[in-house]
């Protein structure tokens, strides 16, 4: 990349097919940011390159569709059953995926019958009012994946938080922008980042943190948003990042403070195998996840020694990447999951990771909050 950008004679040196071919196989997992001695974030470099490349070459239709995931789901959620039937039926589903540039063997995420926001409008006040011993307040980030696809997980997360004594506030906020970031549409991502920084910097405080379920979405506040925010808003973005947590980080902190204890959970014995999300490994840690999943007295958690699951956002859906995506899963993750007895719980915080596990092994992986929700004592 350095060689091409330094010695190119093109008016836009980023319009390089050679660099595009190399960057095409970057999973944007950010493993380099944490594991490479140079700590170079190649995923961020890829996004910067793609934005400049698109400025010269134009934006492909599939890239636009993936980036506008939230907007398309907003329309599709008006008729979720029709959407699921269309893409779930072999003939129409495979034809549609082929036209969109997705691999016909890859299943697409289903839409839930209602969005998390619609559910919260009906039930959140009741759950908050039922708290008998309030321990604090949290702002909940309903990312674009949790809102439309993983609604049941969002519901369980809110029910878990309120059962444990935390009032949940769900502001009317913008999407995370992760789909734009993953496809290199940084100009659009910047607008979204600015909106969220402006909103949440006025709301979030040390005693009222922002928590989210999907690592790739909530961790944008700690990573890309700081770079994307306008210069005069950057200090606020940095301050906001200090009070933004994955839900596992928040719960682990509350365990350390003695606000959440093992007595609140079952004494049943269970074994959990955890696959960690790449961004969680690079920007956070799996220690908080281990702490909360080991909190119930007889729960034992083992970490699956896997790298990226291979899905990597939209990467594993794309026709030209599907086979490689599945080969990556076969390195460690898929064989490990297949070898587990049915009673072993498979856990994965990432929505793409859970989807990859389902497609590759036919096993249902749970988000850690689902595991804890199931473990709550009566």
Phi, psi and omega per residue, in radians:
X1 nan -0.796 -3.139
X2 -1.045 -0.753 -3.118
X3 -1.073 -0.807 -3.106
X4 -1.164 -0.785 -3.091
X5 -1.215 -0.496 -3.111
X6 -1.385 -0.690 -2.992
X7 -1.925 0.131 3.138
X8 -1.191 2.515 3.071
X9 -1.770 0.064 -3.137
X10 -1.358 2.649 3.099
X11 -1.118 -0.584 3.032
X12 -2.115 1.666 -3.093
X13 -1.089 -0.297 3.123
X14 -1.294 -0.254 3.136
X15 -1.408 0.929 -3.054
X16 -1.883 2.099 3.112
X17 -1.192 -0.524 3.142
X18 -1.125 -0.808 3.116
X19 -1.150 -0.701 -3.137
X20 -1.048 -0.712 3.124
X21 -1.098 -0.679 3.124
X22 -1.227 -0.822 -3.097
X23 -1.184 -0.351 -3.107
X24 -1.032 -0.515 -3.103
X25 -1.705 0.124 3.004
X26 -1.344 2.211 -3.114
X27 -1.447 -0.109 -3.055
X28 0.970 0.639 -3.109
X29 -1.400 -0.288 -3.141
X30 1.184 0.252 3.058
X31 -1.019 -0.599 3.135
X32 -1.086 -0.596 -3.091
X33 -1.155 -0.526 -3.103
X34 -1.792 -0.569 -2.967
X35 -1.767 -0.466 3.140
X36 -1.347 2.392 3.115
X37 -1.015 -0.461 3.129
X38 -1.455 -0.260 3.135
X39 0.947 0.662 3.106
X40 -1.474 2.217 3.138
X41 -1.511 1.576 -3.097
X42 -1.166 -0.572 3.101
X43 -1.046 -0.702 3.107
X44 -1.203 -0.660 3.066
X45 -1.094 -0.699 3.117
X46 -1.065 -0.786 3.130
X47 -1.064 -0.764 3.111
X48 -1.085 -0.754 3.140
X49 -1.082 -0.827 -3.078
X50 -1.083 -0.686 3.118
X51 -1.055 -0.786 3.115
X52 -1.170 -0.642 3.114
X53 -1.127 -0.798 3.135
X54 -1.117 -0.565 3.123
X55 -1.024 -0.527 3.134
X56 -1.671 -0.673 -2.987
X57 -1.748 -0.239 -3.054
X58 1.588 2.842 -3.074
X59 -1.767 2.127 3.119
X60 -1.097 2.681 -3.099
X61 -1.067 -0.780 -3.117
X62 -1.075 -0.687 3.107
X63 -1.065 -0.755 3.105
X64 -1.090 -0.737 -3.117
X65 -1.093 -0.790 -3.136
X66 -1.142 -0.765 -3.124
X67 -1.086 -0.664 -3.111
X68 -1.581 0.542 -3.129
X69 -0.901 -0.799 -3.104
X70 -1.113 -0.801 -3.106
X71 -1.158 -0.706 3.127
X72 -1.170 -0.681 3.111
X73 -1.190 -0.547 3.105
X74 -1.053 -0.712 3.106
X75 -1.267 -0.830 -3.092
X76 -1.107 -0.502 -3.100
X77 -1.199 -0.184 3.056
X78 -1.214 -0.510 3.094
X79 -2.349 1.172 -3.034
X80 -1.092 -0.640 -3.125
X81 -1.153 -0.715 3.116
X82 -1.121 -0.722 3.123
X83 -1.084 -0.852 -3.108
X84 -1.127 -0.661 3.123
X85 -1.142 -0.768 -3.083
X86 -1.079 -0.858 -3.084
X87 -1.457 -0.251 3.129
X88 -1.599 -0.250 3.106
X89 -1.466 2.387 -3.012
X90 -0.976 -0.908 -3.049
X91 -1.141 -1.008 -3.095
X92 -1.205 -0.622 -3.119
X93 -1.155 -0.859 -3.103
X94 -1.173 -0.663 3.111
X95 -1.124 -0.779 -3.137
X96 -1.118 -0.747 3.130
X97 -1.121 -0.668 3.123
X98 -1.121 -0.751 3.133
X99 -1.138 -0.553 -3.129
X100 -1.488 -0.128 -3.136
X101 1.545 0.291 3.074
X102 -1.730 2.704 -3.123
X103 -1.298 2.345 -3.097
X104 -1.099 -0.423 3.131
X105 -1.391 -0.231 -3.097
X106 -1.487 2.191 3.055
X107 -1.334 2.620 3.125
X108 -1.785 2.605 3.139
X109 -1.065 2.340 3.104
X110 -1.431 2.659 3.023
X111 -1.513 2.436 3.060
X112 -1.330 2.797 -3.078
X113 -1.134 -0.382 3.031
X114 -2.538 2.721 3.124
X115 -1.391 2.808 3.109
X116 -1.095 -0.642 -3.128
X117 -1.118 -0.723 3.115
X118 -1.108 -0.728 3.105
X119 -1.097 -0.771 -3.103
X120 -1.126 -0.631 3.113
X121 -1.046 -0.523 -3.117
X122 -1.555 -0.566 -2.899
X123 -2.108 -0.333 -2.987
X124 -1.114 -0.740 -3.138
X125 -1.056 -0.731 3.141
X126 -1.084 -0.752 -3.139
X127 -1.142 -0.720 3.123
X128 -1.140 -0.683 -3.123
X129 -1.235 -0.362 -3.120
X130 -1.438 -0.110 3.138
X131 -1.198 2.176 -3.103
X132 -1.602 -0.589 3.140
X133 -2.281 1.627 -3.040
X134 -1.301 2.239 -3.120
X135 -1.835 -0.176 3.141
X136 2.803 -3.097 3.120
X137 -2.177 2.570 3.050
X138 -2.373 2.518 2.954
X139 -1.577 2.255 -3.086
X140 -1.787 2.239 3.137
X141 -1.648 1.894 3.140
X142 -1.543 1.483 -3.099
X143 -1.146 2.951 -3.035
X144 -1.139 -0.397 3.129
X145 -1.463 -0.749 3.120
X146 -1.190 -0.644 -3.070
X147 -1.173 -0.695 -3.022
X148 -1.835 -0.668 -3.015
X149 -1.823 -0.799 -3.047
X150 -1.783 0.651 -3.128
X151 -0.908 -0.781 -3.141
X152 -1.038 -0.584 3.109
X153 -1.219 -0.718 3.087
X154 -1.062 -0.715 3.116
X155 -1.085 -0.811 -3.133
X156 -1.123 -0.624 3.115
X157 -1.110 -0.779 3.137
X158 -1.176 -0.720 3.104
X159 -1.126 -0.673 3.104
X160 -1.102 -0.830 -3.113
X161 -1.077 -0.800 -3.117
X162 -1.213 -0.642 3.081
X163 -1.096 -0.556 -3.139
X164 -1.475 -0.080 3.025
X165 1.847 0.326 -3.101
X166 -1.970 2.164 3.077
X167 -1.266 2.286 -3.087
X168 -1.841 2.252 3.090
X169 -2.012 2.227 -3.117
X170 -2.039 1.605 -3.120
X171 -1.252 2.865 3.075
X172 -1.500 1.638 -3.028
X173 -2.059 2.972 3.088
X174 -1.377 2.915 3.044
X175 -1.111 3.053 -3.091
X176 -1.364 -0.499 -3.070
X177 1.542 0.089 -3.085
X178 -1.047 -0.670 -3.119
X179 -1.153 -0.624 3.081
X180 -1.192 -0.723 3.136
X181 -1.109 -0.732 -3.077
X182 -1.183 -0.467 -3.139
X183 -1.760 0.094 3.038
X184 1.428 0.280 3.108
X185 -1.608 1.282 -2.997
X186 -1.254 -0.485 3.131
X187 -1.135 -0.709 3.081
X188 -1.232 -0.701 3.140
X189 -1.098 -0.626 -3.137
X190 -1.099 -0.702 3.125
X191 -1.110 -0.732 3.133
X192 -1.167 -0.765 3.129
X193 -1.033 -0.754 -3.125
X194 -1.080 -0.736 3.124
X195 -1.074 -0.818 -3.090
X196 -1.205 -0.661 3.102
X197 -1.125 -0.761 -3.141
X198 -1.103 -0.708 -3.135
X199 -1.226 -0.988 -2.971
X200 -1.321 -0.434 3.102
X201 -1.159 -0.370 3.094
X202 -1.529 -0.239 -3.050
X203 -1.917 -0.785 -2.971
X204 -1.338 2.357 3.100
X205 -2.396 3.064 -3.134
X206 -1.030 -0.656 -3.120
X207 -1.646 0.033 3.067
X208 -2.378 1.267 -3.032
X209 -1.318 2.914 3.039
X210 -1.775 2.220 -3.129
X211 -2.203 2.627 3.140
X212 -2.552 2.829 -3.065
X213 -1.600 -0.780 -3.035
X214 -1.531 1.978 -3.061
X215 -0.958 -0.746 -3.093
X216 -1.152 -0.422 3.139
X217 -1.528 -0.931 -3.054
X218 -1.197 -0.528 -3.104
X219 -1.357 -0.095 2.993
X220 -1.088 -0.512 3.121
X221 -1.142 -0.501 -3.102
X222 -1.632 -0.220 -3.019
X223 -2.139 -1.534 -2.991
X224 -1.130 -0.615 -3.076
X225 -1.035 -0.617 -3.129
X226 -1.130 -0.645 3.108
X227 -1.342 -0.579 -3.053
X228 -1.466 -0.419 -3.090
X229 -1.109 2.521 3.056
X230 -1.008 2.673 -3.034
X231 -0.945 -0.728 -3.101
X232 -1.281 -0.261 3.118
X233 -1.782 -0.109 -3.059
X234 -1.071 -0.747 3.088
X235 -1.013 -0.642 3.110
X236 -1.209 -0.646 3.099
X237 -1.120 -0.688 3.132
X238 -1.183 -0.690 3.105
X239 -1.167 -0.715 3.118
X240 -1.085 -0.689 -3.114
X241 -1.033 -0.560 -3.109
X242 -1.218 -0.342 -3.113
X243 -2.024 0.396 3.114
X244 -1.989 2.268 -3.005
X245 -2.426 2.599 2.841
X246 -1.142 2.733 -3.082
X247 -1.118 -0.541 3.090
X248 -1.145 -0.710 3.111
X249 -1.083 -0.777 -3.123
X250 -1.094 -0.844 -3.115
X251 -1.111 -0.671 3.131
X252 -1.125 -0.678 3.078
X253 -1.078 -0.718 -3.134
X254 -1.218 -0.543 3.022
X255 -1.111 -0.793 3.129
X256 -1.063 -0.569 -3.133
X257 -1.441 -0.085 3.131
X258 1.450 0.154 -3.125
X259 -1.441 -0.337 3.071
X260 -2.215 2.259 -3.069
X261 -2.265 2.878 -3.130
X262 -1.107 -0.452 -3.114
X263 -1.125 -0.298 -3.141
X264 -1.455 -0.002 -3.052
X265 -2.226 2.976 -3.103
X266 -1.136 2.802 3.022
X267 -1.837 0.112 3.102
X268 -1.062 2.589 -3.131
X269 -1.612 2.215 3.104
X270 -2.496 2.616 3.056
X271 -1.959 2.323 -3.096
X272 -2.133 2.326 3.020
X273 -1.915 2.128 -3.031
X274 -1.912 2.268 2.944
X275 -1.834 2.070 -3.097
X276 -1.454 2.608 3.099
X277 -1.351 2.471 -3.081
X278 -1.002 -0.816 -3.105
X279 -1.172 -0.547 3.086
X280 -1.129 -0.736 3.113
X281 -1.159 -0.665 -3.049
X282 -1.410 -0.640 -2.995
X283 -1.926 -0.260 -3.126
X284 -2.304 -2.122 -3.141
X285 -2.976 2.725 3.050
X286 -1.608 -0.039 3.122
X287 -1.054 -0.803 3.110
X288 -1.055 -0.647 3.121
X289 -1.129 -0.749 3.102
X290 -1.080 -0.702 -3.100
X291 -1.102 -0.806 -3.055
X292 -1.321 -0.572 3.134
X293 -1.339 -0.285 3.086
X294 -1.698 0.014 -3.085
X295 -1.175 -0.850 3.063
X296 -0.949 2.402 -2.907
X297 -0.871 -0.701 -3.053
X298 -2.016 0.443 3.070
X299 -1.624 2.305 3.126
X300 -2.126 2.258 -3.085
X301 -2.039 2.263 3.050
X302 -2.025 2.406 3.128
X303 -1.537 2.225 3.031
X304 -1.282 2.160 -3.055
X305 -1.378 1.030 -3.073
X306 -1.824 2.697 2.983
X307 -1.566 -2.409 3.080
X308 -1.132 2.501 -3.141
X309 -1.209 -0.380 -3.130
X310 1.863 -0.331 3.130
X311 -1.300 -0.860 3.036
X312 0.862 1.059 3.141
X313 1.241 -2.108 -3.123
X314 -1.541 -0.163 -3.034
X315 -0.921 -0.862 -3.059
X316 -1.285 -0.212 3.092
X317 -1.461 -0.495 -3.001
X318 -1.234 2.376 -2.987
X319 -0.929 -0.774 -3.056
X320 -1.318 -0.193 -3.092
X321 -1.933 -0.147 -2.998
X322 -1.013 -0.876 -3.081
X323 -1.068 -0.757 3.099
X324 -1.099 -0.714 3.114
X325 -0.985 -0.793 -3.129
X326 -1.242 -0.588 3.078
X327 -1.109 -0.668 3.100
X328 -1.111 -0.747 3.104
X329 -1.082 -0.571 -3.103
X330 -1.320 -0.210 -3.122
X331 -1.057 -0.919 -3.093
X332 -2.405 -0.816 -2.938
X333 -1.080 -0.989 -3.073
X334 -1.044 -0.864 3.136
X335 -1.048 -0.665 3.141
X336 -1.111 -0.795 -3.131
X337 -1.125 -0.759 -3.112
X338 -1.084 -0.518 -3.085
X339 -1.441 -0.032 -3.116
X340 -1.540 2.367 3.035
X341 -1.050 2.781 -3.075
X342 -1.045 -0.543 -3.085
X343 -1.311 -0.238 3.102
X344 -1.328 2.288 3.124
X345 -1.446 2.244 3.020
X346 -1.714 2.183 -3.101
X347 -2.128 2.508 3.105
X348 -2.728 2.128 -3.118
X349 -1.216 -0.453 -3.019
X350 -1.521 2.391 3.127
X351 -1.140 -0.692 3.101
X352 -1.166 -0.662 3.131
X353 -1.101 -0.771 3.136
X354 -1.113 -0.677 3.130
X355 -1.158 -0.714 3.122
X356 -1.124 -0.742 3.110
X357 -1.077 -0.721 3.128
X358 -1.111 -0.813 -3.118
X359 -1.200 -0.607 -3.042
X360 -1.530 -0.407 -3.053
X361 -2.313 -0.163 -3.061
X362 1.107 0.337 3.045
X363 -1.740 2.518 3.105
X364 -1.592 2.045 3.087
X365 -1.654 2.495 -3.117
X366 -1.830 2.596 2.944
X367 -1.258 2.550 3.140
X368 -0.915 -0.574 3.129
X369 -1.211 -0.504 3.061
X370 -1.162 -0.671 3.120
X371 -1.099 -0.807 -3.138
X372 -1.186 -0.667 3.126
X373 -1.057 -0.746 3.105
X374 -1.163 -0.470 -3.066
X375 -1.521 -0.100 -3.130
X376 -1.012 2.383 3.072
X377 -1.231 2.616 3.116
X378 -1.011 nan nan
